[in-house]
Amino acid sequence: MSVENGANGYYAFANQRLWYQRPNVDSSGLVGYLQYGHTGSHAAPVNTYYGAGLTAAGLVPGRSQDTVSFGVAQSELNTSMGFAPSELMFQTAYTANFTIGPPANYWTFTAIAAFTYIPEPGLSPDLPGASVVSLRLVTLF
């Protein structure tokens, strides 16, 4: 483990509506995004990060609040900490939103199912590709 005083960096995020399924009716359609982050820190496992993806919102019939997303990320890793030079990751996810209860006193739940694949994990070049399925249930109260 490394310790460093005064480490800094920056992160940028941009997103853009690419297509409306029903213009002037609702927000269903396709959104694209780009991400970039960098730090010169000697204590951070990731020094540079690039990400991009697409999110389809409200395209599943009868599920106007749901989204389907696909993203790809590339991380340039800190080799002085024993990591490989880089790591590539792919992820696809489905987010379903549910409202339960009477209108005056309802609960909102978000269920997220995701599949992530990392062809060559950066922890070690000897590791096989990693596949992860995650399920989350979120509610605010």
Rosetta silent file (secondary structure, phi, psi, omega in degrees, C-alpha in Angstrom):
SEQUENCE: MSVENGANGYYAFANQRLWYQRPNVDSSGLVGYLQYGHTGSHAAPVNTYYGAGLTAAGLVPGRSQDTVSFGVAQSELNTSMGFAPSELMFQTAYTANFTIGPPANYWTFTAIAAFTYIPEPGLSPDLPGASVVSLRLVTLF
SCORE:     score description
SCORE:     0.000 S_00000001
   1 L     0.000  136.170  179.322    0.000    0.000    0.000 S_00000001
   2 L  -108.074  150.482  175.848    1.278    3.461   -0.905 S_00000001
   3 L  -124.997  139.500 -178.890    0.594    6.768    0.815 S_00000001
   4 L  -146.021  130.371  175.401    0.868   10.126   -0.891 S_00000001
   5 L   -92.029  140.119  174.310    0.134   13.650    0.320 S_00000001
   6 L    78.312   17.898  177.818   -1.278   16.217   -2.106 S_00000001
   7 L   -64.377  146.138  177.796   -2.390   13.804   -4.828 S_00000001
   8 L  -147.646  173.978  179.914   -4.725   15.346   -7.394 S_00000001
   9 E  -178.308 -172.238  179.428   -6.360   14.611  -10.691 S_00000001
  10 E  -147.878  159.487 -177.825   -9.327   15.449  -12.865 S_00000001
  11 E  -142.481  136.233  177.838  -12.409   13.805  -14.328 S_00000001
  12 E  -129.290  143.992 -178.745  -14.588   14.837  -17.255 S_00000001
  13 E  -139.408  134.385  176.266  -17.985   13.482  -18.303 S_00000001
  14 E  -136.277  139.760  172.958  -20.090   14.312  -21.330 S_00000001
  15 E  -136.828  155.225 -175.607  -23.415   12.923  -22.454 S_00000001
  16 E  -147.516  133.082  172.492  -25.585   13.669  -25.446 S_00000001
  17 E   -69.825  124.117 -177.812  -29.081   12.708  -26.512 S_00000001
  18 E  -100.037  -27.040 -175.695  -28.577   10.890  -29.819 S_00000001
  19 E  -163.278  136.838  172.455  -32.157    9.991  -30.701 S_00000001
  20 E  -104.086  129.846  176.576  -35.706   10.497  -29.425 S_00000001
  21 L   -72.261  -41.958 -179.472  -38.131    7.643  -30.013 S_00000001
  22 L  -131.649   81.670 -178.052  -41.144    9.934  -29.537 S_00000001
  23 L   -56.603  142.362  178.810  -40.030   13.583  -29.836 S_00000001
  24 L    64.293    9.909  178.132  -42.127   16.091  -27.836 S_00000001
  25 L  -113.383  -53.090  179.033  -43.956   13.192  -26.106 S_00000001
  26 L  -153.426 -175.463 -175.191  -41.476   11.679  -23.623 S_00000001
  27 L   -97.289   13.154  179.811  -37.759   11.187  -23.022 S_00000001
  28 L   -65.094  143.233 -179.749  -37.483    7.685  -24.487 S_00000001
  29 E   154.612 -151.931 -173.174  -34.572    7.222  -26.843 S_00000001
  30 E  -124.418  132.360  178.051  -30.821    6.810  -26.944 S_00000001
  31 E  -123.223  136.294  174.963  -28.137    8.674  -24.965 S_00000001
  32 E  -109.476  153.310  177.855  -24.387    8.380  -25.490 S_00000001
  33 E  -143.717  155.052  175.352  -21.698    9.251  -22.970 S_00000001
  34 E  -131.957  146.492  178.478  -17.925    9.672  -22.720 S_00000001
  35 E  -137.130  148.254  175.231  -15.747    9.743  -19.586 S_00000001
  36 E  -150.330  136.054  176.783  -12.105   10.588  -18.945 S_00000001
  37 E  -143.819  149.950  179.766  -10.113   10.735  -15.740 S_00000001
  38 E  -152.484  143.150  170.097   -6.447   11.135  -14.899 S_00000001
  39 E  -143.586  146.688  175.242   -4.176   11.385  -11.879 S_00000001
  40 L   -95.148    9.525 -176.254   -0.421   11.449  -11.601 S_00000001
  41 L   -61.006  139.200  175.485   -0.638    9.900   -8.130 S_00000001
  42 L   -85.711  -10.476 -177.660    1.860    7.172   -7.277 S_00000001
  43 L   -98.971   -9.396 -178.132   -0.602    5.752   -4.722 S_00000001
  44 L   -87.963  136.841  177.543   -3.582    5.270   -7.080 S_00000001
  45 L   -69.975  -27.025  178.782   -4.043    1.873   -8.769 S_00000001
  46 E  -116.306  127.708  178.867   -5.509    3.594  -11.866 S_00000001
  47 E   -99.116  -36.010  179.474   -3.754    6.574  -13.434 S_00000001
  48 E  -137.840  139.327 -177.468   -5.881    7.162  -16.539 S_00000001
  49 E  -133.086  133.680  174.032   -9.447    6.070  -17.307 S_00000001
  50 E  -124.805  136.623  177.465  -11.445    6.217  -20.558 S_00000001
  51 E  -144.495  150.974  177.705  -15.086    5.177  -20.776 S_00000001
  52 E  -154.167  153.228  178.503  -17.883    5.289  -23.345 S_00000001
  53 E  -173.969  177.013  178.775  -21.339    3.852  -23.667 S_00000001
  54 E  -130.174  142.271  174.692  -24.926    3.987  -24.790 S_00000001
  55 E  -127.759  124.541  175.542  -28.129    3.979  -22.751 S_00000001
  56 E   -98.782  119.065 -176.551  -31.510    3.175  -24.270 S_00000001
  57 E  -110.450  130.798  174.257  -34.270    4.684  -22.125 S_00000001
  58 L    66.887   24.910 -178.072  -37.936    3.711  -22.290 S_00000001
  59 L   -94.342  -12.817  177.976  -37.589    1.438  -25.324 S_00000001
  60 L   -82.910  122.548 -178.275  -39.011   -1.733  -23.730 S_00000001
  61 L   -54.643  131.480  179.308  -42.785   -1.817  -24.391 S_00000001
  62 L    79.369    0.498 -178.086  -44.751   -1.199  -21.203 S_00000001
  63 L  -129.287   65.542 -171.860  -41.591   -0.245  -19.231 S_00000001
  64 L   -65.656  -20.327 -179.107  -41.208    3.494  -19.907 S_00000001
  65 L   -98.640   -0.323 -177.293  -38.883    4.099  -16.922 S_00000001
  66 L   -86.523  156.682  176.711  -36.479    1.219  -17.619 S_00000001
  67 E  -133.337  152.776  171.895  -33.066    1.462  -19.272 S_00000001
  68 E  -123.669  129.145 -175.494  -30.698   -0.861  -21.099 S_00000001
  69 E  -128.986  150.609  171.983  -27.042    0.168  -21.123 S_00000001
  70 E  -137.338  132.306  179.650  -23.788   -0.950  -22.721 S_00000001
  71 E  -141.223  159.002  175.765  -20.413    0.486  -21.825 S_00000001
  72 E  -134.875  141.553 -179.845  -16.714   -0.065  -22.378 S_00000001
  73 E  -138.325  144.708  176.932  -13.864    1.208  -20.224 S_00000001
  74 E  -126.697  126.034  178.063  -10.087    1.205  -20.534 S_00000001
  75 E  -116.664  132.635  172.207   -7.885    1.867  -17.511 S_00000001
  76 E   -93.364  118.080 -170.324   -4.181    2.609  -17.620 S_00000001
  77 E   -95.482  162.885 -179.948   -2.889    1.037  -14.422 S_00000001
  78 L   -83.232   98.772 -176.569   -0.058    1.917  -12.055 S_00000001
  79 H   -68.011  -21.915  178.599    2.638   -0.620  -12.994 S_00000001
  80 H   -69.048  -14.462  176.685    4.809    0.414  -10.026 S_00000001
  81 H   -95.204    6.788  177.300    2.173   -1.260   -7.823 S_00000001
  82 L    92.299    5.909  179.483    2.592   -4.546   -9.697 S_00000001
  83 L   -82.772  160.950  170.482   -0.405   -4.194  -12.015 S_00000001
  84 L   -65.207  164.143 -178.558   -0.457   -4.925  -15.731 S_00000001
  85 L   -62.556  -31.314 -176.766   -0.175   -1.800  -17.921 S_00000001
  86 E  -155.031  167.869  178.421   -3.908   -1.690  -18.689 S_00000001
  87 E  -145.649  133.014  179.328   -7.300   -3.306  -18.215 S_00000001
  88 E  -108.756  140.327 -178.968  -10.283   -3.385  -20.561 S_00000001
  89 E  -138.530  141.286  174.590  -13.842   -3.867  -19.296 S_00000001
  90 E  -121.678  142.297  176.719  -17.231   -4.346  -20.953 S_00000001
  91 E  -145.930  140.442  170.589  -20.569   -4.088  -19.164 S_00000001
  92 E  -127.079  144.119 -175.472  -24.209   -4.382  -20.092 S_00000001
  93 E  -147.060  150.316  172.992  -27.017   -3.664  -17.643 S_00000001
  94 E  -121.143  128.443  178.530  -30.782   -3.555  -17.379 S_00000001
  95 E  -115.779  119.132  179.857  -32.379   -1.179  -14.870 S_00000001
  96 E  -111.875  134.729 -179.703  -36.025   -1.766  -13.968 S_00000001
  97 E  -112.284  134.956 -177.730  -38.019    0.711  -11.892 S_00000001
  98 E  -130.620  141.812  173.152  -41.034   -0.290   -9.789 S_00000001
  99 E  -119.958  127.625 -176.686  -43.554    1.679   -7.750 S_00000001
 100 E  -125.830  134.532  175.438  -45.475   -0.215   -5.069 S_00000001
 101 L   110.863  174.490 -179.924  -48.331    1.032   -2.894 S_00000001
 102 L   -69.263  153.405 -176.318  -51.066    3.653   -3.015 S_00000001
 103 H   -53.778  -34.796 -177.517  -50.224    6.976   -4.725 S_00000001
 104 H   -77.812  -17.559 -174.800  -50.126    8.940   -1.460 S_00000001
 105 H  -146.793   60.259 -175.104  -47.757    6.498    0.239 S_00000001
 106 L  -100.440  161.657  174.724  -45.811    4.543   -2.359 S_00000001
 107 E  -113.605  140.834  175.565  -42.342    2.998   -2.427 S_00000001
 108 E  -112.256  130.307  178.471  -40.057    3.171   -5.435 S_00000001
 109 E  -121.008  146.356  173.615  -37.597    0.352   -6.097 S_00000001
 110 E  -123.766  123.991  176.502  -34.876    0.081   -8.715 S_00000001
 111 E  -108.365  129.962 -177.897  -33.587   -3.359   -9.703 S_00000001
 112 E  -124.612  122.662  174.464  -30.308   -3.481  -11.617 S_00000001
 113 E  -114.173  127.869 -176.982  -28.970   -6.598  -13.321 S_00000001
 114 E  -134.737  147.774  172.255  -25.513   -6.277  -14.863 S_00000001
 115 E  -123.055  126.122 -179.097  -23.021   -8.470  -16.672 S_00000001
 116 E  -121.455  137.533  177.299  -19.375   -7.379  -16.666 S_00000001
 117 E  -130.483  128.279  176.296  -16.517   -8.968  -18.600 S_00000001
 118 E  -119.776  105.449 -174.937  -12.820   -8.189  -18.157 S_00000001
 119 L   -60.264  -41.606 -179.509  -10.794  -10.115  -20.792 S_00000001
 120 L  -135.598   91.112 -178.603   -7.403   -9.675  -19.057 S_00000001
 121 L   -55.146  135.734 -175.247   -7.673   -8.553  -15.411 S_00000001
 122 L   -72.677  -12.783 -179.327   -4.985   -6.008  -14.582 S_00000001
 123 L   -62.631  -37.140 -179.540   -4.140   -7.563  -11.225 S_00000001
 124 L  -160.115  138.009  177.558   -2.039  -10.239  -12.936 S_00000001
 125 L   -68.237  -13.289 -179.862   -1.354  -11.344  -16.508 S_00000001
 126 L   -84.102  -11.598 -178.473   -1.780  -14.938  -15.295 S_00000001
 127 L   -77.183  141.542  174.675   -5.443  -14.484  -14.396 S_00000001
 128 L   -74.656  169.596  176.771   -8.090  -15.719  -16.843 S_00000001
 129 L   -56.314  145.876 -177.434  -10.819  -13.413  -18.107 S_00000001
 130 E  -110.212  131.072  174.608  -13.331  -12.429  -15.426 S_00000001
 131 E  -118.337  130.279 -177.479  -17.102  -12.597  -15.857 S_00000001
 132 E  -132.096  131.899  171.427  -19.316  -11.101  -13.163 S_00000001
 133 E  -110.998  127.809  178.640  -23.099  -11.043  -12.828 S_00000001
 134 E  -127.197  143.630  177.049  -24.448   -8.602  -10.270 S_00000001
 135 E  -127.668  130.333  179.136  -27.974   -7.984   -9.042 S_00000001
 136 E  -132.509  145.812  173.506  -28.903   -4.960   -6.912 S_00000001
 137 E  -125.075  123.213 -174.302  -32.147   -3.741   -5.422 S_00000001
 138 E  -122.840  137.025  171.137  -32.216   -0.074   -4.413 S_00000001
 139 E  -142.710  147.567  176.811  -34.838    1.945   -2.598 S_00000001
 140 L  -105.852  136.990  178.716  -34.744    5.411   -1.063 S_00000001
 141 L  -143.718    0.000    0.000  -36.508    6.052    2.227 S_00000001
